[in-house]
Amino acid sequence: MKRNHNILLTSLLSLLLPFAASAAEEEVAADLGSAITSGKATISGRYRYEYVDQDNALKNANASTLRLRLNYRTGQWKGWSGFAEFDHVFHVLIDDFNSGGGTSPNRGDYSVVADPKGSDLNQLYFDLDPNDNWKYRFGRQRILLDNQRFVGGVGWRQNEQTYDAFTLNTKAIPKTALSYSYVNYVRRIFGQTVPAGKERLDGHLFNAKISISDAFSVTPYLYHLDYDTAVANSTTTVGARLAGSPGLGSGKFNWLAEYARQTDAGDNPTSYDANYYHLNGAYAAGNGMTFGLGYEVLGADSGAGTAFSTPLATLHAFNGWADQFLGTPAAGLEDVYVNFKMKAGKWNLTFVYHDFSSDTGSFDYGNEFDVSGGLKLSDRYGLLLKGAFFGADSSSPLTNVDTNKFWVMLTASY
């Protein structure tokens, strides 16, 4: 199977690259040295304090972390350009927490805050832009598809998830933004010093956003993941999302309807199939207020004892900020949620309520209330205050416990 995938990739590149190279040669030639030295460098910092209180034997976590990030993008030369992004995460004064993934073996008696310290070459890639309709990217890169429910960058954590990949983006088909990525490695948030920090796979990610009108789009997708190591994550997911944002009164009504079906792939030891559904509607009023209601289901195959999984997702953005469902329970997950957003002076406030239950077995898992307030201090500085409060149901078969989390985050960019 993997050999066939490699043959497919080689054939694809052999077809595309000659076209790309010839198109690039049509551009006015530039001096390579000037392209390298005329680039743009940026630096940013993100400090965060995170507190975790769980109703179990683990000690409360107190994490004070700082991420420094340095970026450099070169100028273009015959359609080519390069980009590098380097991160370093510091633990500042307070490190009473388990950073997860085996990165802090002497902190196993604390709750997890998945922000290990250390350096990381977050991104290093080359772009080829032969014309407005085609773009090729080679190297370690960030891949963010749709709302990141299936493929994302885990941008909330201090060390992001990136991919060693080849990506093609094209708008050659009218009203269609087509993306294909071949992924060889997933560089996870735990860094490269522990086995959990990277995973090898043959991954094929197809995504095509088709704009039916200015206010309506259809996005079919196919994600095939064949892991060498984490074989339980080997899956094929096929689905489509419909989204619209028609005007309504002085505001807009944003809606989403999505369905996907997942089956095992590669060397996955479990044969299963499971469904995914997501319905969401939100009215954004002209006064800055937004009210939304959603229903998301990660279905279960009760006969196989497993459920729909999203190993490449930006999970913190879904199913509650307390991160109680980073892995889908074997009985599946239903999430009914309500959210409300508003402006209060210069503050952007968000309130979310979740009710969690199983897809099969009629289990109640619990509920959660999330709240955040963001403030832009200036063009360069920002402040975020955030809290998550999860209450586990006493009848739940899961090991989840009552969990409270608090964050204070400061950002700066130059």
C-alpha positions as CSV (number, residue, x, y, z in Angstrom):
1,M,0.0,0.0,0.0
2,K,2.7,2.5,1.0
3,R,4.7,1.7,-2.1
4,N,1.7,2.5,-4.2
5,H,1.3,5.8,-2.4
6,N,4.9,6.7,-3.1
7,I,4.5,5.8,-6.8
8,L,1.4,8.0,-6.9
9,L,3.3,10.9,-5.3
10,T,6.3,10.5,-7.7
11,S,4.0,10.5,-10.7
12,L,2.2,13.6,-9.5
13,L,5.4,15.5,-9.0
14,S,6.7,14.4,-12.4
15,L,3.6,15.8,-14.0
16,L,3.5,19.1,-12.1
17,L,7.0,20.2,-11.6
18,P,8.0,20.6,-15.3
19,F,5.0,22.9,-15.8
20,A,5.9,24.8,-12.6
21,A,9.6,25.2,-13.6
22,S,8.8,26.5,-17.1
23,A,6.2,28.9,-15.7
24,A,8.7,30.2,-13.2
25,E,11.3,30.9,-15.9
26,E,8.9,33.3,-17.6
27,E,9.3,35.7,-14.6
28,V,11.9,38.4,-14.7
29,A,15.1,36.9,-13.2
30,A,16.3,38.3,-9.9
31,D,19.6,38.1,-8.1
32,L,19.6,35.1,-5.7
33,G,21.7,36.8,-3.1
34,S,19.5,39.8,-3.1
35,A,16.4,37.7,-2.8
36,I,17.9,36.1,0.3
37,T,19.1,39.3,2.0
38,S,16.0,41.4,1.1
39,G,13.7,39.2,3.1
40,K,11.7,40.2,6.2
41,A,12.3,39.1,9.8
42,T,9.8,39.2,12.6
43,I,10.0,38.3,16.3
44,S,7.1,37.5,18.7
45,G,6.7,36.5,22.3
46,R,3.8,34.8,24.1
47,Y,3.8,34.5,27.8
48,R,1.1,32.3,29.5
49,Y,0.2,31.3,33.0
50,E,-2.0,28.2,33.2
51,Y,-3.6,26.7,36.4
52,V,-5.2,23.3,36.5
53,D,-7.3,22.0,39.4
54,Q,-8.7,18.5,39.1
55,D,-10.8,16.5,41.5
56,N,-8.4,13.6,41.7
57,A,-5.1,12.6,43.4
58,L,-3.0,14.7,41.1
59,K,-1.5,17.9,42.4
60,N,-2.7,21.2,41.0
61,A,-0.7,22.4,38.0
62,N,1.0,25.8,37.9
63,A,2.7,26.5,34.6
64,S,4.5,29.7,33.7
65,T,5.8,29.5,30.1
66,L,7.2,31.9,27.5
67,R,7.5,31.2,23.8
68,L,9.9,33.3,21.7
69,R,9.5,32.9,18.0
70,L,11.8,34.2,15.2
71,N,10.6,34.2,11.5
72,Y,12.4,35.0,8.3
73,R,10.9,35.0,4.8
74,T,13.2,35.6,1.8
75,G,12.3,37.6,-1.2
76,Q,11.4,35.9,-4.5
77,W,13.8,34.6,-7.1
78,K,12.3,33.1,-10.3
79,G,9.1,32.3,-8.4
80,W,11.0,30.7,-5.5
81,S,11.1,31.9,-1.9
82,G,11.9,30.4,1.5
83,F,10.6,30.6,5.0
84,A,12.0,29.6,8.4
85,E,10.4,29.7,11.8
86,F,12.3,28.9,15.0
87,D,10.7,28.6,18.5
88,H,12.1,28.3,22.0
89,V,9.8,27.6,25.0
90,F,11.0,28.6,28.5
91,H,9.6,27.6,31.8
92,V,9.7,30.8,33.8
93,L,10.0,30.6,37.6
94,I,7.0,28.2,38.2
95,D,7.2,24.7,36.7
96,D,4.9,22.6,39.0
97,F,3.2,20.7,36.1
98,N,3.5,17.6,33.9
99,S,4.3,18.8,30.4
100,G,3.1,15.5,28.9
101,G,4.4,13.1,26.3
102,G,7.1,11.8,28.6
103,T,8.9,15.2,28.6
104,S,8.8,15.6,32.4
105,P,9.0,12.2,34.0
106,N,9.7,13.7,37.4
107,R,6.4,15.5,37.4
108,G,4.0,12.6,37.0
109,D,2.2,13.6,40.2
110,Y,0.9,16.9,38.7
111,S,-1.9,17.6,36.3
112,V,-0.8,18.0,32.6
113,V,-0.1,21.3,30.9
114,A,1.2,20.2,27.5
115,D,3.9,22.9,27.1
116,P,7.3,21.3,27.3
117,K,10.4,23.5,27.3
118,G,13.0,23.4,24.5
119,S,13.8,24.6,21.0
120,D,12.1,23.6,17.8
121,L,12.6,24.3,14.1
122,N,8.8,24.8,13.7
123,Q,8.8,25.5,10.0
124,L,11.4,25.4,7.1
125,Y,10.0,25.3,3.6
126,F,10.4,26.5,0.1
127,D,7.6,28.0,-2.0
128,L,7.3,28.0,-5.8
129,D,4.7,30.5,-7.1
130,P,4.8,30.2,-10.9
131,N,1.6,32.2,-11.4
132,D,-1.6,33.3,-9.6
133,N,-3.3,29.9,-10.0
134,W,-0.6,27.5,-8.7
135,K,1.5,27.3,-5.6
136,Y,3.8,24.5,-4.4
137,R,5.3,24.2,-0.9
138,F,8.1,21.8,0.1
139,G,9.3,21.1,3.6
140,R,8.2,21.5,7.2
141,Q,5.1,23.6,7.3
142,R,1.9,24.5,9.0
143,I,-1.3,22.9,7.4
144,L,-4.6,24.3,8.5
145,L,-7.6,22.9,6.7
146,D,-11.1,24.4,7.0
147,N,-11.9,24.9,10.8
148,Q,-9.0,22.5,11.7
149,R,-11.4,19.9,13.0
150,F,-9.5,17.2,11.1
151,V,-6.1,18.8,10.2
152,G,-4.6,21.7,12.1
153,G,-1.7,23.2,13.9
154,V,-2.7,23.0,17.6
155,G,-1.9,26.7,17.8
156,W,-3.1,27.1,21.4
157,R,-0.1,25.1,22.8
158,Q,3.2,26.9,23.0
159,N,4.9,24.4,20.6
160,E,2.8,24.0,17.5
161,Q,2.1,20.9,15.4
162,T,3.7,21.1,12.0
163,Y,4.2,18.7,9.1
164,D,7.0,17.5,6.9
165,A,5.1,17.6,3.6
166,F,4.6,18.6,0.0
167,T,1.6,20.8,-0.6
168,L,-0.1,21.9,-3.8
169,N,-2.6,24.7,-3.9
170,T,-4.4,25.6,-7.1
171,K,-7.2,27.9,-8.2
172,A,-7.0,26.7,-11.9
173,I,-10.5,25.3,-11.7
174,P,-13.0,28.2,-11.6
175,K,-14.5,29.0,-8.2
176,T,-12.5,26.2,-6.6
177,A,-9.6,26.3,-4.2
178,L,-8.0,22.8,-4.4
179,S,-5.4,21.7,-1.9
180,Y,-3.4,18.4,-1.8
181,S,-0.7,17.6,0.8
182,Y,1.5,14.5,1.0
183,V,2.6,14.2,4.6
184,N,5.6,12.1,5.7
185,Y,6.1,13.2,9.3
186,V,3.8,14.9,11.9
187,R,5.9,17.0,14.3
188,R,3.8,17.1,17.4
189,I,3.6,19.5,20.3
190,F,5.9,17.5,22.6
191,G,9.1,18.3,20.7
192,Q,11.7,16.0,19.1
193,T,13.4,14.7,22.2
194,V,10.7,12.1,23.1
195,P,9.1,9.4,20.9
196,A,5.7,11.2,21.2
197,G,7.2,14.2,19.5
198,K,7.0,12.9,15.9
199,E,5.1,10.3,14.0
200,R,5.9,8.8,10.6
201,L,3.2,8.2,8.1
202,D,2.0,8.2,4.5
203,G,-0.7,10.8,4.6
204,H,-2.7,12.1,1.7
205,L,-4.9,15.2,2.3
206,F,-7.3,16.3,-0.4
207,N,-9.5,19.3,0.2
208,A,-11.5,21.3,-2.4
209,K,-13.6,24.4,-1.5
210,I,-16.1,25.1,-4.2
211,S,-17.7,28.6,-4.0
212,I,-21.3,28.2,-5.3
213,S,-22.0,31.9,-4.6
214,D,-20.6,34.7,-2.4
215,A,-22.5,33.3,0.6
216,F,-22.5,29.5,0.0
217,S,-19.7,27.0,-0.4
218,V,-19.3,23.2,-0.6
219,T,-16.0,21.5,0.5
220,P,-15.5,17.8,-0.2
221,Y,-12.4,16.2,1.3
222,L,-10.5,12.9,1.7
223,Y,-7.9,12.3,4.4
224,H,-6.0,9.1,4.2
225,L,-3.5,8.5,7.1
226,D,-1.3,5.3,7.1
227,Y,0.9,5.4,10.1
228,D,4.2,3.5,10.6
229,T,4.1,3.8,14.4
230,A,0.8,5.0,15.8
231,V,-1.0,2.4,13.7
232,A,-4.3,2.8,15.7
233,N,-4.6,6.2,14.1
234,S,-4.5,4.8,10.5
235,T,-7.8,5.9,9.0
236,T,-9.5,7.0,5.8
237,T,-12.0,9.8,6.2
238,V,-14.2,11.0,3.4
239,G,-16.7,13.8,3.9
240,A,-18.1,17.2,2.9
241,R,-19.0,20.5,4.6
242,L,-21.6,23.0,3.4
243,A,-21.3,26.5,4.8
244,G,-23.1,29.7,4.2
245,S,-23.3,33.3,5.5
246,P,-26.4,35.0,4.0
247,G,-27.3,38.5,5.2
248,L,-30.2,38.7,7.7
249,G,-31.4,42.1,8.8
250,S,-28.5,44.2,9.9
251,G,-26.2,41.1,10.4
252,K,-25.4,37.7,9.0
253,F,-26.6,34.2,9.7
254,N,-23.6,31.8,9.5
255,W,-24.4,28.2,9.2
256,L,-22.5,24.9,8.8
257,A,-23.6,21.3,7.9
258,E,-20.9,18.6,7.8
259,Y,-20.9,14.9,7.4
260,A,-17.9,12.4,7.2
261,R,-17.4,8.7,7.3
262,Q,-14.3,7.1,8.6
263,T,-12.9,3.6,8.2
264,D,-9.7,1.9,9.3
265,A,-6.7,1.9,7.0
266,G,-3.2,0.6,6.8
267,D,-2.1,-1.6,9.7
268,N,-4.8,-0.4,12.0
269,P,-5.5,-3.5,14.2
270,T,-9.3,-2.6,14.5
271,S,-11.7,-3.0,11.6
272,Y,-14.4,-0.3,12.0
273,D,-16.4,2.4,10.5
274,A,-17.9,5.5,12.2
275,N,-19.8,8.6,11.2
276,Y,-19.2,12.3,12.0
277,Y,-21.9,15.0,12.0
278,H,-21.8,18.7,12.8
279,L,-24.6,21.2,12.6
280,N,-24.0,24.8,13.6
281,G,-25.9,28.1,13.2
282,A,-24.9,31.5,14.5
283,Y,-26.4,35.0,14.0
284,A,-23.9,37.8,14.0
285,A,-25.8,41.0,14.7
286,G,-24.6,44.4,13.5
287,N,-24.0,45.5,17.1
288,G,-21.1,43.1,17.6
289,M,-23.1,40.4,19.3
290,T,-23.1,36.8,18.1
291,F,-25.4,34.0,19.3
292,G,-24.7,30.4,18.2
293,L,-26.0,26.9,18.7
294,G,-24.3,23.7,17.6
295,Y,-24.6,19.9,17.6
296,E,-21.5,17.7,16.9
297,V,-21.3,13.9,16.9
298,L,-18.2,11.8,16.7
299,G,-19.9,8.4,16.2
300,A,-19.0,5.0,17.5
301,D,-18.8,1.5,16.0
302,S,-20.2,-0.4,19.0
303,G,-19.4,-3.7,17.5
304,A,-15.7,-2.8,17.1
305,G,-15.5,-0.9,20.4
306,T,-14.0,2.2,18.9
307,A,-15.1,5.6,17.6
308,F,-14.4,8.3,15.1
309,S,-10.9,9.8,15.7
310,T,-9.2,13.1,14.7
311,P,-5.5,12.6,15.5
312,L,-4.3,15.7,13.4
313,A,-7.0,18.1,14.7
314,T,-6.6,21.3,16.7
315,L,-8.5,19.7,19.5
316,H,-8.5,22.5,22.0
317,A,-10.9,24.4,19.8
318,F,-13.6,21.7,20.0
319,N,-15.5,19.9,22.8
320,G,-14.5,22.4,25.6
321,W,-11.4,24.2,26.5
322,A,-10.9,21.9,29.6
323,D,-9.6,19.3,27.0
324,Q,-11.5,16.4,28.5
325,F,-12.1,14.8,25.1
326,L,-8.7,14.9,23.4
327,G,-9.4,11.2,22.5
328,T,-12.9,10.2,21.5
329,P,-14.5,7.8,24.0
330,A,-15.2,4.3,22.8
331,A,-18.9,5.0,23.0
332,G,-18.5,8.1,20.9
333,L,-19.3,11.7,21.8
334,E,-22.3,14.0,21.4
335,D,-21.7,17.7,22.1
336,V,-24.6,20.1,22.2
337,Y,-23.2,23.6,22.7
338,V,-24.4,27.2,22.9
339,N,-22.1,30.2,22.5
340,F,-22.4,34.0,22.8
341,K,-19.9,36.7,21.8
342,M,-20.0,40.4,22.5
343,K,-17.9,43.5,22.8
344,A,-17.7,45.4,26.2
345,G,-15.7,48.5,25.6
346,K,-12.4,47.3,24.1
347,W,-12.9,43.7,25.4
348,N,-14.0,40.8,23.2
349,L,-16.0,38.4,25.4
350,T,-16.9,34.8,24.6
351,F,-19.2,32.5,26.6
352,V,-19.7,28.8,25.7
353,Y,-21.8,26.0,27.3
354,H,-21.4,22.3,26.4
355,D,-23.5,19.3,27.3
356,F,-21.6,16.0,26.6
357,S,-23.0,12.5,26.2
358,S,-22.3,9.3,24.4
359,D,-23.2,8.3,20.9
360,T,-24.1,4.8,22.0
361,G,-25.2,3.5,25.4
362,S,-27.0,6.7,26.6
363,F,-24.3,7.9,28.9
364,D,-24.1,11.4,30.3
365,Y,-20.4,12.5,30.4
366,G,-20.9,15.9,32.0
367,N,-21.1,19.6,31.1
368,E,-18.7,22.5,30.8
369,F,-18.8,26.3,30.9
370,D,-16.1,28.3,29.2
371,V,-15.4,32.1,29.3
372,S,-12.8,34.3,27.8
373,G,-12.0,38.0,27.4
374,G,-9.5,39.4,24.9
375,L,-8.1,42.9,24.8
376,K,-5.9,44.4,22.1
377,L,-3.6,46.7,24.1
378,S,-2.0,48.2,20.9
379,D,-1.0,47.1,17.4
380,R,1.8,45.0,18.9
381,Y,0.4,43.8,22.3
382,G,-2.6,41.7,23.4
383,L,-4.0,40.3,26.6
384,L,-6.3,37.2,27.1
385,L,-8.0,36.0,30.2
386,K,-9.7,32.6,30.0
387,G,-11.4,29.9,32.1
388,A,-12.9,26.5,31.6
389,F,-15.1,24.6,34.2
390,F,-15.9,21.0,33.5
391,G,-18.3,19.1,35.7
392,A,-18.2,15.3,35.3
393,D,-21.5,13.4,35.5
394,S,-21.6,10.9,38.4
395,S,-23.0,8.2,36.1
396,S,-20.3,8.6,33.4
397,P,-18.3,5.4,32.6
398,L,-15.3,7.6,31.9
399,T,-12.4,8.6,34.2
400,N,-13.1,12.3,33.7
401,V,-13.3,14.3,36.9
402,D,-14.3,17.8,37.8
403,T,-11.7,20.1,36.2
404,N,-11.1,23.8,36.4
405,K,-8.6,25.6,34.3
406,F,-7.5,29.3,34.2
407,W,-5.2,31.2,31.8
408,V,-3.6,34.6,31.6
409,M,-1.8,35.2,28.3
410,L,0.2,38.2,27.0
411,T,1.4,38.5,23.4
412,A,3.8,40.8,21.6
413,S,5.0,40.9,18.0
414,Y,7.6,43.0,16.2
